[in-house]
Amino acid sequence: MMVKEELIKLGLHYVLIDLGVLEILEDVTAEQREQLRVNLLRSGLELLDDKKAILIDKIKSVIIEMIHYADELPDVNYSEYISQKLDYDYTYLANVFSEVKGITIQQFIITHKIEKVKELLLYDELNLTEISYKLHYSSVAHLSNQFKKVTGLSPTFYKRLKQKRKANLENI
């Protein structure tokens, strides 16, 4: 609703507002674009008018949803999954992502998978073998090596450290 009100204030007519994407009928002046950007920022929204930035945002959303919110990771390769979800060739997506973000899609996925591992370790409902299976690691050793490479700690040490910290906070 906020976006519609801001567009009306600026005298802009829109065709479509869907999932954060809108199409404006008339040409937008630099002043109107800047005013819309400022007004949206006040509401905690960001104006992305660069096609690459929009695509990067969509790639990140697909990955975050896939790793953090899906009950099961897809059975297909991540590259295939992302490509299907966004209806773009994966090589194109990977090149744009690397060019803009300075890291590969694979590195972004690994970072988020490790965050998910941390979360699951702290919930203490699954052991490391179950976590590695759930997140499609080829083995516990592979998960442990990747975890250590990203965090500098073994998963077991990380878990102990967090439990110790939690116990210390409870004793204060």
Stockholm file with secondary structure:
# STOCKHOLM 1.0

chainA/1-172         MMVKEELIKLGLHYVLIDLGVLEILEDVTAEQREQLRVNLLRSGLELLDDKKAILIDKIKSVIIEMIHYADELPDVNYSEYISQKLDYDYTYLANVFSEVKGITIQQFIITHKIEKVKELLLYDELNLTEISYKLHYSSVAHLSNQFKKVTGLSPTFYKRLKQKRKANLENI
#=GR chainA/1-172 SS CHHHHHHHHTTCCEEEEETTEEEESSCCCHHHHHHHHHHHHHTTCCCCCCHHHHHHHHHHHHHHIIIIICSSCCSSCHHHHHHHHHTSCHHHHHHHHHHHHSSCHHHHHHHHHHHHHHHHHHHTSSCHHHHHHHTTCSCHHHHHHHHHHHHSSCHHHHHHHHHHHHHHHHTC
#=GC SS_cons         CHHHHHHHHTTCCEEEEETTEEEESSCCCHHHHHHHHHHHHHTTCCCCCCHHHHHHHHHHHHHHIIIIICSSCCSSCHHHHHHHHHTSCHHHHHHHHHHHHSSCHHHHHHHHHHHHHHHHHHHTSSCHHHHHHHTTCSCHHHHHHHHHHHHSSCHHHHHHHHHHHHHHHHTC
//
